[in-house]
Amino acid sequence: MGKHVLLIEDEPNIIEAIRFILSRDGWRVDVHSDGGDAVDQISSRAPDVVILDVMLPGRNGYDILTDLRGRGLSVPVLMLTARGQTRDREEAIRAGANRFMTKPFSNAAMLDAVRALGAA
Amino acid sequence: MPRDTLTGSRIRERRVMAGLRQADLARQAEISPSYLNLIEHNRRRIGGKLLNRLAAILGVEPNLLTQGAEATLIASLREAALGHPQSGPELARVDEFAGRFPGWAGLLAQQRTRIDGLERIVATLTDRLAHDPQLAASLHEVLSTATAIRSTAAILAEPGEIEPEWSDRFHRNINEDAARLADSSRALARYLESAGDASADVAMPQEEVDAFFEARGYHLPGLEQGSEDAQGPAAMIAANPALTSAAAQDVALRHLDRYRADAQALPLAPVRAFVATHGVDPLALAAAFNVDVARAMRRLASLPNSEATGLVVCDGAGMLTLRKPVRGFALPRFGAACPLWPLFSALNRPMVPISMLIRQPGRDAAVLRALAIAQPVSAPCPGRDPLYEAHMLITPAPGETDALAVGTTCRVCPRTDCEGRREPSILSDGF
């Protein structure tokens, strides 16, 4: 069994595409779509990498990540956001993100980022 | 200096513009240079034949020399000067400036008008970008759909075979997302296009309802008791194509149901007679007709020709749910209003009318009387705290000068020493 990635995203067709790309690369992909209990899901599933969208129902990705780091969980996190402004990138880094990608991203870049985080 | 004594200054200005020396103009007008010098320095009155002769030489109509600049130009220059007192404009000489340099004065007035317009647009659009949830949601929808299409299309475009089941699924996803993207991008384009004309934009449900009431002067004859052209709220909404969204129609229906109930409790004719005698006094009106104060406020703000009576209503969270503007009191288009408004003080003291004199900053500022009250939105329920909404009626307060300084919303408020400030003002950020 390959490494484990938890994708926290609520857009069904993005989920399907990312799941396909990562599965084909040997990753085990779990999906969660609610921001409200995302921290508990990350904590209990203990993935090797988390892909975290910013705009989620229930709670935004920055809050989730801040909470996650506050609990001492150091799992690598790739943040996906629809906004590429500097302040969004800075906010992601401040919250504890390891990587940051702006939508729409290329599959290859996303895959490279996940591989790099998984190898770290 | 009175405008009609500046004829000499205008002659001098026109002479300089024509490239004539004083001596040349004096010779052509058959007067001495020293006499022309006295005229040009407004130390000799001029009229009749000499005025006509000078005007003919200078190639202008005589009245342009005697009447000078338009009153509107003078007024505009005065406003520009009052808006920037730190520059030290010589306000007492504004007539002289407009008379001597009509071109420069006109340019200054035009620039001031343009700057005012641009400042309003910047304030509106910045306020929108900062607070408009619809814009944020719309952009997120477009970019998320584009992401799904890009990722899926890239998978399909890769060399090598994909299982038919996956291939079919991805083609179907692209088709769905393409349709979604077309819809969401069209909606976004419409939204952004309308941003150029902020006054015409009615994208938000509450804005559609505000526009509906504003277009009717906040008075709806069709909902008045005994009206010949009476129609129900639902029919009124159905007949109004401007209320485009289901959300706006729902909000409007609640307002119209409430309007009709207000009109039944406070019939138009006796209320108008009461106002004619007692003035716009919601407390007295409520007592006389045995209704609550908030209802009296709404009724007073919905009378025909009640432009001088403003009304704002907010729910318990402070969200403005009804906005009837009044001259001298700007209302925020997006985002939270100024927390200093008596409207919000009333939420802290339910059922206690709060009357205050208030004034906002800005050119159109005026001292206004604000009467606010918070009332429960429903009947008491055992074991449950009541929900309140607050009303604030705003009326002119002529002759009053001592008033509480309040703002519109932090983003467009220039006050720096305000304990209620939530965020920096764009007016102090270099915009």
Interface residues (C-beta under 8 A of the other chain):
Chain A: E11 N13 I14 E16 A17 I18 F20 I21 M55 A82 R83 K103 P104 F105 S106 N107 M110
Chain B: L139 H140 L143 S144 T145 A146 T147 A148 I149 R150 S151 T152 A154 I155 W166 R169 F170 N173 E176 D177
